[in-house]
Amino acid sequence: MKQPSRSLFGVCLMLLVCGSALAQAPPKILVIQREFTKPGKGGAIHDKTESAFAQEFTKAKVPVVYLGMNALSGKARVLFMSFYESFDAWEKEVASVNKNETLSAALDRLNVADGELLESTDQAVYTLRNDYNFNPKANNPHRRALEVLVFHVKPGHYKEWDELLKLVLATYGKAIPEAHWACFESMFGAPSGTFIFLTAIDHASDIDASMLDDKKFAETLGPDGLTKLGELEAASVESSEQQLFVYNPRLSHPSEEFLKADPDFWSPKPMAPKAPAKKKEAAAPAQ
């Protein structure tokens, strides 16, 4: 998954004008599960299995909400994101699933089928960093893609990282106040010092538009500021990567809010089962 590191200056500019990010007050806990599909086992094949999971949750009427998406960059994989206000809320969701024996049995069967399509899976838990957020906007059911920016901070260099982020935030406040993103820091399942910045994208043209603000940012920061920015990044950032994902309603079990706001997208018709192959009739014996 790793890609060559790009400057924080350039990466942060990709966060501009890219649609709404998460919620007006972003939830405190973010759980990300990744599934890496085997070659030739992604696409519609995997969609069918994941769609069955969502159907079971709907049938059982349990309060499970998650958004699934396919990678448009990096290794072939799908991402599932769930948001919670607390770890207690997450525990209660898990308990509501576990106590439903019919649902648990159905999920066990689906996990076996899904496992045949997967190369590996992992899961990580992140907590919200309000001090590194910038104008997180209202939730938007019409979003279609998600940009994920990941930074790995060098051990012992959090002071420089904090100074770097404060410089970026202050510059955005002056130069591009309409910018917005939400930041989370790793707590479990990912290396310590991992920070992710999430930006939802409504249209691909939003990315094109965001790249035009480089000059405005640089002019506001000035030559000395750009030099300082580079020094702080070199001192604090071990590596960074930028990935793009597209939302897939068949991989998702969205909230009622999303379903009502954009039913054509979030409630696709169930995938039709493959018709059984017709039996060939035995050839008549030669006369």
N, C-alpha and C positions, 0 to 999 in steps of 0.2 A: 504493500500500500504506500510505502514512503515515496515521496516525490522530492526533487531538489527544493531546498528551502528558498523562499522568496522573501523580500523585505517586508517587515510589518507594515511599513508605509504603503506598499503596493497591495498587500493583502487586505488591509483595513478599508481601502478605497473600494474594494469589491463588495463591501457591506452596504454601500449606499443605494438608496432608491430601489431596493430589491423587494418591495412588498413588506407585509407585516411580519413581525417576529414574535411567535408564541402568543402571549396573552398580555392584557393591560398590566396585570401584576403577575409576572411569570411564576409558575409553580416552583417550589423550593427543591424538589427532587426530580431528577431526570434519569430514567433507566433506559439504556440502549442495548438491545440484543442484536447481534449480527449473525447471519447465516450465509456461509460461503457455499454456493452450489457447485456440484460436480460439473465438469464440461458436458454440455449437451443436456443438462438436467434442470436448466433454469426456464425462464419464459413461461409459456402457458402451462407446461407440465407442473412447475412449482406453484403457479398461481392457483391451480385446481386444488392442491393440497391445502394451501393457506386459506383459500376461500372457505373450505370445509370447516376450518377452525372457527372462523368468524360466524359461520352459520350456527355452529354449536353454541357459541356464546349468546347469540341472539335468541336461540330456542330456549336456553336455560334462563334467560332474563337476568343475568348477573351483571353487576356494574363494572365491566371490564372495557376499558377504552384504550386503543393504541392506534398509531398511524404507521403504515408500512410503506416502504419505498425501495426502488431499484437503483443501483449505482449506475451513473453515466460516466464515471471515471474510476480508474483503479481496477482492482480485481473484481470479478463478477461476484456480487453479493447482494443481499437484501438487508435492510435496516428496519428495526421495529423500535419506535419510541413511545414510552409511556411517561406521563407526568403525574406527580403526586404533591400534595401540600405538606405531607409529613411521611416519615417511615411507618408511623402507626396506620396511616391511610393505606399504604402499600400492603401492610400485613393483613389488614381487614379484607382487602380485595382478594389476596391469596386464600384466606380462610373461607371466603364465600364460594370460591371455586372448589376447594378441597372437600368441603362438607356436602357438596352435591355429587353423590356417588355416580349418578347416571352421566353427568357431564365429565367427571374425572375419568370414567371408563372410556367414554368416547374420545377424549383427548389423548389417552394412552394409545389407543388404536391409531389415531392420526399421527402421533409422534413416531410410531414405528414406520408408517408409510413415508412420512416426511424425511426421516433419517436416511432412507435409501437414496434420496436426492442430494444429500449434503456432504460436503467435504469436511467441514468443521463448523463449530458455533462458539460464540463467546458472549459475555454480558458484562457491562460496566455500569456503575452508578455514579452520578455527578450531582453536585449541589450548586445552587444558584449563587453567583457572585454579583450582588447588587451594586457593589462599588465599581464594577467593570462593565455594567450595562450602559447602553446609551439609547434613551427614548424607546424602550420596547413598546410595540404597538398592540392594538387590539387583535384578538384572534381572527383569522381570515379563512373561511372555508373554501374560498375560491383560489387559494394558493395552489400551485402545481409543482413546485420544485423546492429543494432546500439546499442551501450552500452551507457546508460544514468546514470551518477553519480550525485546525488543531495546532497548538503550540506546546512544545515540551520545554519547560524551563530548567535551566542548569541547577543542580543542587547547590545550595548556598548562595544563590544569586537572586533571591526573591526581592531584595531591596531594589536592585536595578530594574527588575521586571515591573515592580509597582511604579517606579518612577517613569518607566517607559509608557505604561498604560495611562498614567495621569497626564503625560505630555500629549498623547494621542487624543484623549478625551477632551482636554482643554482646547486643542487645535480644532477639533470637530465642532465644539461649541461655538467657536468664532467663525469658522469658514463654511461649515456645512451643517447647520443646526437641524436640518430635516433628516439627517442620518439616523439609523436605529439598528440595534442588535441586542441579543441577550447572551450572557457569558455564564458558563458553568465550569466548575473545577472538579477533577476526579477525586473520588472518595474510596471506591472499591472497584477492583477489576481492571484498572488501567494504571499505568505508571504514575507515581507521585509527581506532581508538577505538571500534569496535563491540563490544559485549558482549552475549551472548545467555544467557538463563537458561532451562533446559529442565526441564519437569515433566511426567511421564507421568500420565495420568488413567485410572482404572479405570472410574468411573461418573460421569455428569453430576452426580449428587448430591454428589460430592466438591467440586465448585466451589461449590455452595450452602453446604456446611459450612464451607469455607475463608473465606467472607466474614463469618462470624460472629465471627471472632477479632480484628476491628479494635479493639474496645474493650480487649481484653486487651493488645494491642500498645501502644496509646496510653497506657493506664494505667501500664504498665511504663516507658515512655519519659518520661512526664510532660510538662507544658507546656513547660518549658525545653528538653527533649530534642526535642520536636516542632518547636519553633522552630529549633533547631540543624539538624535534619534538613532542613527546608525551605530554610534558607540554603545548606546544602551542595549540595542538589539544584539550586537556582537557579544556583549558581556553576559546577557541573561538568557538568550534563546539558543537551546541546543539544536532544535530542528523544528520545522513547521511543514504542514501539508494542507492542501486545499482540495476538497472533494465536492462533487455535485451529484445530487440524488433527485429522482423524479417520484412524486407520490403515486402509489398504485392502490386504488380503492379495493381491489381484490385481496390485497395483503392487509387491509385495515379493518378495524372495528371502531368506527368513529363515534363521536358523541351525537346525541339527538340534534344538537345545535347545527352540526355540520350536515347531517342528513336532511334537515328541513331547509337549510339555506341553499344547498346545491345537490338535490336528489339525483339529477341526471348523472353527475360525476360520482358521488359517494355511494350510490345504490345501483351499481351495474347489474344487468340481468345475470342470473346464475349461469355458469358455463355449462353448456350442454354436454352430457356424457357422450363419449365416443361410441358410435354405432357399432355393434358387433359385426365382424366380417361374415359375409354370406358363405355358407358351406358350398363347396364345389360339388357338383353331382359327378358320380363316378362315370367314367367314359364307357360307352357301350362296347361289349366285346366285338372284336373284328369278326366279320362273317366269312 
